[in-house]
Amino acid sequence: MRRKDREVTDGAAMQKILTECDCCRLGLVDEEGLAYILPLNFGWEEQDGRLVLWFHGASAGKKIALLQKNLLASFEMDTGHRLVPGSKAEEYTFAYRSVMGRGRVEIPADDAAKLHGLNCIMAHYTRRADWTVDPAMLRATTVFCLRVDAWTAKEHKVP
Ligand SMILES: Cc1cc2nc3c(=O)[nH]c(=O)nc-3n(C[C@H](O)[C@H](O)[C@H](O)COP(=O)(O)OP(=O)(O)OC[C@H]3O[C@@H](n4cnc5c(N)ncnc54)[C@H](O)[C@@H]3O)c2cc1C
């Protein structure tokens, strides 16, 4: 990262940014080799010291079709947006906290893993991880996780 002064390296501080984000932009590769970026709700957990992001959605559609061809994905999320005005245009700035990273997607087929993933997502938004889900709904939903290989966090603090 060029701006080392803005890099967040403390694990707990990085996780706090994840917790504060409410939307994850997932980056896939489309049929023409271009980035296919889509916003998704998400949950997260640590497994053996490694960040795992959980997502859910319909079992058909472009993201699922692309994932069937290439499981590599990147992600970005951000929070804490604040426009800080100045008296001249060049004095305006923007405060933010963000994370970016990459990894490999896994799409579990068994209900227990899917329910676990859904509860990670629910915990992120409701702080509860003991939800039950109608079995028919669980079958109809695709749940997938991104096992993150590398990620970084950045904070632009403005007093
Ligand atoms: C804040 C937020 C949270 C969301 N959370 C979820 C979630 O948790 N799970 C989930 O499945 N979906 C979620 N969505 C919707 C998601 O972004 C996709 O629209 C959806 O998953 C369908 O993706 P797909 O690749 O199957 O698209 P398809 O339905 O196959 O459509 C493909 C085409 O539609 C267009 N398109 C697809 N998505 C969008 C979009 N979001 N905005 C504009 N154009 C689009 C693109 O041009 C794309 O090429 C969320 C959207 C937002 C804004």
The ligand as an SDF file (V2000), in Angstrom:
LIG
                    3D

 53 58  0  0  0  0  0  0  0  0999 V2000
  -26.7470   -3.5990   -0.9890 C   0  0  0  0  0  0  0  0  0  0  0  0
  -27.1100   -4.8210   -1.8040 C   0  0  0  0  0  0  0  0  0  0  0  0
  -27.1040   -6.0530   -1.1910 C   0  0  0  0  0  0  0  0  0  0  0  0
  -27.4320   -7.1880   -1.9360 C   0  0  0  0  0  0  0  0  0  0  0  0
  -27.3680   -8.4030   -1.3140 N   0  0  0  0  0  0  0  0  0  0  0  0
  -27.5970   -9.5210   -2.0350 C   0  0  0  0  0  0  0  0  0  0  0  0
  -27.4450  -10.8190   -1.4470 C   0  0  0  0  0  0  0  0  0  0  0  0
  -27.1140  -10.9770   -0.2560 O   0  0  0  0  0  0  0  0  0  0  0  0
  -27.6390  -11.8930   -2.2340 N   0  0  0  0  0  0  0  0  0  0  0  0
  -27.9930  -11.7690   -3.5450 C   0  0  0  0  0  0  0  0  0  0  0  0
  -28.1520  -12.7830   -4.2250 O   0  0  0  0  0  0  0  0  0  0  0  0
  -28.1350  -10.5730   -4.1220 N   0  0  0  0  0  0  0  0  0  0  0  0
  -27.9410   -9.4590   -3.3970 C   0  0  0  0  0  0  0  0  0  0  0  0
  -28.0520   -8.2230   -3.9970 N   0  0  0  0  0  0  0  0  0  0  0  0
  -28.3860   -8.1910   -5.4150 C   0  0  0  0  0  0  0  0  0  0  0  0
  -27.1170   -8.5200   -6.2200 C   0  0  0  0  0  0  0  0  0  0  0  0
  -26.3010   -7.3610   -6.3520 O   0  0  0  0  0  0  0  0  0  0  0  0
  -27.4480   -9.0620   -7.6110 C   0  0  0  0  0  0  0  0  0  0  0  0
  -28.3470   -8.1820   -8.2740 O   0  0  0  0  0  0  0  0  0  0  0  0
  -28.0840  -10.4550   -7.5430 C   0  0  0  0  0  0  0  0  0  0  0  0
  -27.3320  -11.3090   -6.7050 O   0  0  0  0  0  0  0  0  0  0  0  0
  -28.1800  -11.0830   -8.9130 C   0  0  0  0  0  0  0  0  0  0  0  0
  -26.8830  -11.2730   -9.4230 O   0  0  0  0  0  0  0  0  0  0  0  0
  -26.6320  -12.1620  -10.7260 P   0  0  0  0  0  0  0  0  0  0  0  0
  -25.1870  -12.1170  -11.0330 O   0  0  0  0  0  0  0  0  0  0  0  0
  -27.2670  -13.4930  -10.5450 O   0  0  0  0  0  0  0  0  0  0  0  0
  -27.3990  -11.2660  -11.7880 O   0  0  0  0  0  0  0  0  0  0  0  0
  -28.4600  -11.6570  -12.8950 P   0  0  0  0  0  0  0  0  0  0  0  0
  -29.8140  -11.5880  -12.2810 O   0  0  0  0  0  0  0  0  0  0  0  0
  -28.0810  -12.9180  -13.5970 O   0  0  0  0  0  0  0  0  0  0  0  0
  -28.3320  -10.3960  -13.8540 O   0  0  0  0  0  0  0  0  0  0  0  0
  -27.1620  -10.1810  -14.6280 C   0  0  0  0  0  0  0  0  0  0  0  0
  -27.0790   -8.7720  -15.0890 C   0  0  0  0  0  0  0  0  0  0  0  0
  -27.9270   -7.9220  -14.3590 O   0  0  0  0  0  0  0  0  0  0  0  0
  -27.2720   -6.7340  -13.9810 C   0  0  0  0  0  0  0  0  0  0  0  0
  -27.1980   -6.6790  -12.5120 N   0  0  0  0  0  0  0  0  0  0  0  0
  -27.0910   -7.7190  -11.6520 C   0  0  0  0  0  0  0  0  0  0  0  0
  -27.0570   -7.2710  -10.3910 N   0  0  0  0  0  0  0  0  0  0  0  0
  -27.1560   -5.9340  -10.4490 C   0  0  0  0  0  0  0  0  0  0  0  0
  -27.1610   -4.9260   -9.4660 C   0  0  0  0  0  0  0  0  0  0  0  0
  -27.0510   -5.2040   -8.1410 N   0  0  0  0  0  0  0  0  0  0  0  0
  -27.2590   -3.6540   -9.8740 N   0  0  0  0  0  0  0  0  0  0  0  0
  -27.3600   -3.3490  -11.1850 C   0  0  0  0  0  0  0  0  0  0  0  0
  -27.3500   -4.2680  -12.1610 N   0  0  0  0  0  0  0  0  0  0  0  0
  -27.2450   -5.5550  -11.8010 C   0  0  0  0  0  0  0  0  0  0  0  0
  -25.9200   -6.7580  -14.6100 C   0  0  0  0  0  0  0  0  0  0  0  0
  -25.9260   -6.0100  -15.7930 O   0  0  0  0  0  0  0  0  0  0  0  0
  -25.6730   -8.2110  -14.9000 C   0  0  0  0  0  0  0  0  0  0  0  0
  -24.9000   -8.4110  -16.0420 O   0  0  0  0  0  0  0  0  0  0  0  0
  -27.7630   -7.0770   -3.2900 C   0  0  0  0  0  0  0  0  0  0  0  0
  -27.7790   -5.8310   -3.8920 C   0  0  0  0  0  0  0  0  0  0  0  0
  -27.4570   -4.7180   -3.1670 C   0  0  0  0  0  0  0  0  0  0  0  0
  -27.4540   -3.3590   -3.8520 C   0  0  0  0  0  0  0  0  0  0  0  0
  1  2  1  0
  2  3  1  0
  2 52  2  0
  3  4  2  0
  4  5  1  0
  4 50  1  0
  5  6  2  0
  6  7  1  0
  6 13  1  0
  7  8  2  0
  7  9  1  0
  9 10  1  0
 10 11  2  0
 10 12  1  0
 12 13  2  0
 13 14  1  0
 14 15  1  0
 14 50  1  0
 15 16  1  0
 16 17  1  0
 16 18  1  0
 18 19  1  0
 18 20  1  0
 20 21  1  0
 20 22  1  0
 22 23  1  0
 23 24  1  0
 24 25  2  0
 24 26  1  0
 24 27  1  0
 27 28  1  0
 28 29  2  0
 28 30  1  0
 28 31  1  0
 31 32  1  0
 32 33  1  0
 33 34  1  0
 33 48  1  0
 34 35  1  0
 35 36  1  0
 35 46  1  0
 36 37  1  0
 36 45  1  0
 37 38  2  0
 38 39  1  0
 39 40  1  0
 39 45  2  0
 40 41  1  0
 40 42  2  0
 42 43  1  0
 43 44  2  0
 44 45  1  0
 46 47  1  0
 46 48  1  0
 48 49  1  0
 50 51  2  0
 51 52  1  0
 52 53  1  0
M  END
$$$$
